[in-house]
Amino acid sequence: MKAVYLPGNKRVEIRAVEVPTPRADEVLVQVKASCICRSDMSLYYGGDATVGGEAAGRCITGHEPAGIVVEVGAAVTQFRSGDRVAVYLAVGCGTCEYCRQGSMFLCPQWTCLGFTQDGGNAEYLAVPARNLLRIPDSMSFVAAAISTDAFGTLYSASRKLGIDGSKTVGIWGLGPMGSAGTLAAKALGGRVVTFDPIEERRRFSLELGADLALDPTDPASLATLKDFTQGHGLDRAIDCSGNGGAQNMALDALAPFGQLACVGESRETTIRPSEQLIRKQVTIFGSWYFNIAEYPEITRVIEAKNIDLERLATHRFALDDAETAFRMFDERRTEKAVFVM
């Protein structure tokens, strides 16, 4: 089968490898769609990967796949050939407290599809059956792939923030994650203000349902936001950019008792705790991926709200075009890019 590897230094290799044989507790999935993520760029460049550090990068890439079950291991009873599934990226031990809670990415022994375990940028993928996510018959494989890391992560963050019709939420960074966050926050009833320096992204966020889109580099943007909220400020904020300036702007924009969820990867940020946190009683927390138990709710909301996740897939590629796909994604000539098999 064909499989995509990222050995570093912007090299992309399409290799012919054996179709994996599922173990007793595993299934073999014929991959139909698999997304490129900004975190994949750490493998594309090489060095310290977003997940796995120096141990990453020796396996098939892709941590957002969806497809069809074509073979099940001897011990698998909950799935059968023909089932339509997405795949949860974190493979845990299955018995620690975090695995039993459904947050396998907190397992001390976890491996990650596409970083430290073979992922979905290939024609077939073998994974433990417990990592399969059933998808509705109405959901396309492209939408299913986007429903995991992109939409699922932002839906989980929005739920943790308690977004509802009484909340105004600001979202910084309108790449695929921020766009997914716009859809998730609107689905929960929030008023959404988006922030990105790129005009095209701001326009797209309005098409997705944002109530106001602002350029964070415009000195007047906080005044515009203050007018929009009748002087109150934001109730909630989500940073998808990982940019220190954006994180500080979000903290400045929050009203007393506001909450900020940090989703975008960030090595280091300097804030002003007294002014931005303590005296406003603000809460900051990190939100990374979603608990596997949340996925049935995620798909129900997608169906009930008629959320068109395929709108986020600006470009589709064959596996043979992987070099072009990663180069264009790196150059930001695409938003969500998807391999379609």
N, C-alpha and C positions, 0 to 999 in steps of 0.2 A: 504494500500500500504506500501511498505518498504521505509524507509527514514533514512539517516545517520546524526547523531548528534555527536558533539565533545564537551563534557562537561568539558574538560580540564584534565591536569595531564596525558596526553597521552592515555586517554580513548576514545574508539570509540564505539558508541551504534547504533545498527540497530533496529529501532523501527517500530512497526506496527501502522500506523496512518490513519485517514480517507482521502480519495481522496478529495482534495479541490473543492469547488463549485465556479466557476468564478462569480464575480460580473458583473454588467451591462456593465462596460467598460473593462472587462478582458476576457482573453481566457484561456482555459485549454490546456496545452501542455503535450503530452505523451513524456517523456524524452527518448532519444535514446543514448545520449552520454553526459558526464559531466566530466570536467577535475579537477584534483587536482592542486593547485597553491601553490607556496612557502608562500604566505601570509596566507594560511590556517593553517600553522604551528603555528601562533599566537593563534589560537583557539585550536589546538591540545595540546599545552602546557598549555594554560590558562593564565589569567592575562590581560594585556593591549593589546587588539586585534589591528591589523593593521587598521581596519575600525570599528568605533563604540565604541572603548574603552571598558569600563566595561559593556556597554549595549549590547555588542555582545555576541554570543555564545548560545543563548537560542532557536535558530531556526534551521531548516534543513540547512545543509551546501551546498556549491557548487555555484559558481558564474560564471561558464563558460558552460552553458548547450545548447543543441540543440535537436530538436525533431520535432514532428508532431502535428499540431493543431487538437484537437479532439472535442472541444466544444467552442462556442463563446457566450459571454454575449449579452443581449438584445440590447445594444447600439452599438455593434461592427458591422461595415459594410465593413471594408477594408480587413478582413481576414475571411477565412471559413475553415471548417473541411477538413483536408487533406493537408493544406499548410505546406511546409517544412520550418522550421525557426531556427535561433539561437536567443539568448536572450541577450539584453543589460542589464548589471548588475545594473545600477543606476536607481532607481525609484524616480522620482522627482515629485514636485507638479503639473507640467505641465503648469504653468502660469507665473512663475517668469522670469526675464530676461535671466537667465542661461538655464532654461528649453527651453525657446523659441529659444535660440541659438543652442540647441542640446547638451549642456554640462550638463546633468542632475546631474552629480556627483558634481557639484558646487552649486546645489540648497541648500538653507539653511535648507530645510526640508527633504532632500533625505534619502532614505533607500537603503541598499545594499543587493542584493541577497546573501544568504549564511552567512551573518554577522548579519544584523539587520532585515532581512525579509527572509521567507522561500526560500531556493534556490533549485538547480537542482540535488543534489545528492539524488534523489528519483524517483519513477516511474512516478509521475505526478507533474506538477508545474502550479500554477495559477498566471498570471502576467497581468498588463495592456497591452492592444493591442498596445499602442504606443511604447512599449519596444521590440516588435518583429522585427527581422531582416530577411528579405527574403533571402533564400540561393538558388543558382543555382541548377538545377536538377542534374548537373554533380558532385556536391560537396557531399561527404559523411558526415554523421553526426559527425564522429570523426574530420574530417577536419573543419567542421563548428564550433564545439566547440573550436578548437584551433584558429580559425580565429578571435575570439573576443579578449579576454584579452591578449593573447600571441602575435599573429601576428598583430592584429588590433592596439594594443598599440604601437608596434615598428614601424609599417608602419606610424602611425600618427607622431611619433617622427622623423622619417626619412624625412617625408614631411616638417615638421617644420624646419628641418635643411637644406632644399633645396638640398638634395643629388641628384646628377646627374652624368653624365659621366666625368665631369671635377673634381670631388671631390674624395679625399681619406679619408675614414672614419675609425676610430678605434672603436672597440666594446670590452668593458671590462666585463667579466663575461659571460660564455657560458653555463649557464643553459638553460631552455626552452625559456626564454625571449631573451637572447643573441643569441641563435640559430635562433629564429624568426627574430631578428634584422639583422642577416646575410642574411637571405632570402629577407627581405624587402629592405635592402640597395642595394643588388645585382639587385633586380628587378627594382630599379630606376636608375641603371647604374653605381653605385659607385664602386670604388676599395675598398676592405674591408680588413682590418688588424684586426685579432682577438687576444684577450689576455685572457689566463686562465692558472692557474698553473697545471691543470689536463691534462695530455697528451692525454687521450682518447677524451676529449672534443675538444682539439685543432685539432685532426685528423678529428673528425666529422665535425668541421666547414669548413675544407678544402673540404670535400665531399659535403658540402652544397654550395660551390662556393667561399669561402674566398680565397683571393689572397696570404695571408701570415698569419701564425699563430705563435704567440710568447708566451713564458712563462714570465709573468710579474715579477717573482721572479729572473729571470736571469739578472745579472748586465749588460749584453751585449745587452739586448733587445732594449733599446732606440737607441743604436748605429746602430743596424741592421735596425731599423725603419728609421733612418736618411738616411742610404744608400738606402733603398727601395724607399724613396721619394726624392732622389737626393738632400738631405740636406734641403728640404722645410719644412718637418713636416706634421702633419695631418691638413686637412682642417676642418674636423668635427670629433666629438667624441660622443659616447653614453656609459654611464656607467649603466650597468644592475646589478652590484654587490652590490652597496650600501657600498662598502668598502672604507674607507678614503684613504688608500694607492693607490687604483686604481683611485680614483677621482683626487688625486694629480698627479699621473703619466699621466693621460689624459690631465690635464692642462699643464704639462710640455711638452707634445708631440705636442700640438697644435701650428700651425703656427700663425703669426700675423693675426688678424681678424678672427681667428678660432672660432668655436662654440661648446659648450658641452651641451648635453641634459642629465639630470640626471633622470633615470627611476627607478633604484634600490632603495628600501626604505632605509633610513639612518637617524639615530637620530641626529648625530652630526659629523661634519668634520671641521678640521682646515686647512686652505689654506694660501697661501702667496699672497695677492691681488696685491701688487705692481709689483712683478716679473711675476706672472702668469696671471694677468688680465689687469691691468691698462696699463703697458708698451707695452703689445702685443695687446691691444684693443680687448680682448677676451670677448665673451658673454657666460654666463651660464644661463640655464633655466631648469625648471622642466617640465616633460611631463608625465601625469598620465592618462591612458586610452585614448579613442578616442572620438571625437564628433560623435554622431549618424548619422549625415549627411554624414560622410566620408565612411560609410559602403558600399554603392553601388560601390564606386570607389575601395575599398579594394577587393571586390569580383571580379570586372572586372580585376584587376591586377592579382589576383590569377589565374583566368582562362586564361588570355592572355599570361601570362608567364609560364603557366603549372607548377605552384608551388605545390609541393607535401607536404602538411602540415602533412600528416599522418606519414612522416618520423620522425617527432618530437615525436610521441607517442611511446615511447620505451616499455611501459607496459600497458596492458589492464586488467581490473578487473570487476567482477560482484559485485553488491552491497553487496552480502553476504560476500565478501572477503574484506570489507572496512577496517577492522583492519589491515590486512596484507598490503593493499595498502598504508595506511598512515604510517605504521611502515617502510616499504621499502623506501617510499619517504623521510621520516625523516632521514633515514640512508644514503640517497643519493645513493641508489642502483637502483633508476630509474631516468630518466629525466622527460619528460612529462608523467604523469600517467593519464589514462582515465577510468572512469566507462562506460561500454557499456551495455545497457539494451536491 
